[in-house]
Amino acid sequence: MKNLTAVLVDDYSPALEMLENDLTINHPEIEIIAKAKSVVEASKLLRQQEPDILFLDIMLGDGTGFDVLEIHPNLSSKIIFVTASDEYAIKAFKFAAIDYILKPYSSEDLTNAIDKAKSQISPNKEQLTVLQDSISYPNQRPKKISLNSSDKIIVVNLDDIMHCKSDNNYTEFYMSDNKKILVGKTLKYFSDILKEYNFLRVHQSHLINLQFVKEFIKSDGGYIVLQNNQTIPVSVRKRNEVIEVIQRI
């Protein structure tokens, strides 16, 4: 018995057909009520009926998936974003803390995305803004990042993050206003996406925002002093890199 409806939006016919076949064969509980290949076509369909799940490609021939969402700001559908293998797009989704399917995707990827869509609320407008800005301006330093804590998603300014500390499989963010935010991702995850934006991993357990560095103390093994006088240890392996980077600040 079908208990969910879906609309598929993708401007590439083979990809649209593949998604339709995958859903028909592996997810009989989902009824595909419409398909669209453009912003205009998708917008017309969504005026007539809202699906439970909207599969939305990012790049469309006459615009982007964000254009569809801007035309329908009060859309109640759960959104599953679909994107091609593009490093900038992938990084943008990570910054926005929004799930996505990466083409070409596996059956497991699709199932996981559907399961999450069933149980989670749709991304909020701030998250979508972070995603849109990151994708629209891939060569610019992002201004914001979405942090998915245990009870809510918090959008913060990158320039307000002083440093991050590893807590097993979690990361604790220390903000300039003394707030702390615990996020269910590893420090490596954030180090990988922030290293291009003035953040430096100085220790296995510590990632710092270089704009908050006050000084580097060479004694006692070496440690960073931040502008709020908090001290951050520097590992032996990272010592030379840290000195080199700080000398350039």
RASUL-V820813 format. One record per run of one state. SS is the DSSP state (helix for helix, strand for strand, loop for the rest). FROM is the first residue (numbers start at 1). TO is the last residue. If there is no record, write none. Layout:
ss={SS & SS}
from={FROM & FROM}
to={TO & TO}
This chain:
ss={loop & strand & loop & helix & loop & strand & loop & helix & loop & strand & loop & strand & loop & strand & helix & loop & strand & loop & helix & loop & strand & loop & helix & loop & helix & loop & strand & loop & strand & helix & strand & loop & strand & loop & strand & loop & helix & loop & strand & loop & strand & helix & strand & loop & strand & loop & strand & loop & helix & loop}
from={1 & 4 & 10 & 13 & 27 & 30 & 37 & 39 & 49 & 53 & 58 & 59 & 61 & 63 & 65 & 72 & 78 & 84 & 87 & 97 & 100 & 103 & 107 & 120 & 125 & 137 & 144 & 149 & 153 & 158 & 161 & 168 & 170 & 176 & 180 & 184 & 187 & 195 & 199 & 204 & 206 & 210 & 213 & 218 & 223 & 227 & 231 & 234 & 236 & 249}
to={3 & 9 & 12 & 26 & 29 & 36 & 38 & 48 & 52 & 57 & 58 & 60 & 62 & 64 & 71 & 77 & 83 & 86 & 96 & 99 & 102 & 106 & 119 & 124 & 136 & 143 & 148 & 152 & 157 & 160 & 167 & 169 & 175 & 179 & 183 & 186 & 194 & 198 & 203 & 205 & 209 & 212 & 217 & 222 & 226 & 230 & 233 & 235 & 248 & 249}
